[in-house]
Amino acid sequence: MTEAMARETHDIVTSIIHFDSTIRTIIDGRKFGFCKLIVDRKTAKTLGCHVVGERAVEIAQVAAIAISAGMRVDDLARVPLAFPTYTGNLAYAAADAARQLDLHVGWQATEGPRQSFRHSCDA
């Protein structure tokens, strides 16, 4: 969904991460481009994603999965991605959008597995 389309029916926030400020793109000398997320302010779900630049398809396919799954941007920001990667730019955009919405984006590697283990042991 484009930003203009989203504004017609939603109260939105947008987040843009420029490739000239991210590690993988700088390492590779591919600093032209950006990743933009369009997020519904009420639900914190991504409505659209626009990517221009190197490996845009790789970034867009992860965004498509997140949109299809109905993930909130704070959840997307917590997905543990390899570092440094082009797809990490999507996580940076999600974290920025989450901060605009005053959502917690801290990532704790042990939180999920411990909960799952605890529940399976209690059964």
N, C-alpha and C positions, 0 to 999 in steps of 0.2 A: 504494500500500500504506500502510495506517495504521501509526503508530508501534507500537501494541499488536500488530498482526499481524506486523510485522517482528521485534519482540522475541521472538516465539515460536520463530523459526527462525534468527535472525541475532544476532550481536554488533554493535550499531549505535552510531553517534554521531548526534546531531541538531544542527542549526544553525538558529537563528531570527533573522531580521533584521526588526526592527520598523520600520514606515514612518515613525514619528515621528523617526527618526534618519538618514534618507536624503535626499539633496539634491533629486531631482526631486519627491518627494512633499511636501517642505517648500515648494518653490517654488510648487507648485500648490495648497497648502493642503489636501492630501488625506493627512493624517498618520495616519488610522485604518487599521490592517491590519498584516499580516506575511507573510513568506515563510519557510516551514519546509522544510528538507530532511532526509530520513531516509537515512542512508548506511551501507552495510555496512562494518564496520571492516576486514575481511580483504581485500576486493577494491577498496575505495574507490569502489564504484559506487553511484549513487543508486537507492534502492529506492522512494522516494515523495517527493512534494512537495505541500504544502498552502499555498494562498494565499488570504488574505482581504483584501479591500480593492479600491481603485481599480485598474482594468486587470488584474485577476487572471487573466483568460483569456489575455492576451498573455504573462504570465509563465509560466503553466502550460503553454502550448503549446511554449515553448522547453524547459521541463523535460521534457515528454513526448518531444521529439526526442532530448534527451540520454539519457534512460532507454532509449528504443528503440535508440539507437546503442551502448549499453553504455559510455558515456563515464565515465571516472573523474572525481571532483570536482575534482582538480587540473587536468585538461584543460578541464573546463567553466569553471573560474575564469580560464583563460587565453584564452577566446574573446573577441576584441576587439569589444565592443559599443559602440554610440553612447553618449555621455555628455552630460548626465544623462538617463537613461531609467528607466522603471519596471522594465523587464527587467533592468537593472543590479542590482536587488535580488537576483535569482537568482545573479548572479556573486558578489555579496558573501556570500551564504549558502554558495556552493560554496567560496569562499576560506576562510571561517571553518571549514567542515568539514575542508578539506584541512589547515589549520593544526592542528586537533585531532588529525589523523592523522600529524602531522609530515611532511607532503608539501610539496615546494617549489611555490610558486605564483607565482613571479616571471614576468612576461610580457616577452618580448623580441621586438619587432616584426620584427627582421631575421633571427632564427634560422631560421624555416621557409623563407622565400623563398630565402635564400642556399643552403640545403641543396639545395632543388629545382633551382636554377639550376646549382649545381656538378655535381650528378648528370647533368643533361641535357647539360652541356658535356663531361663525361668519356666519354660514350657514343660 
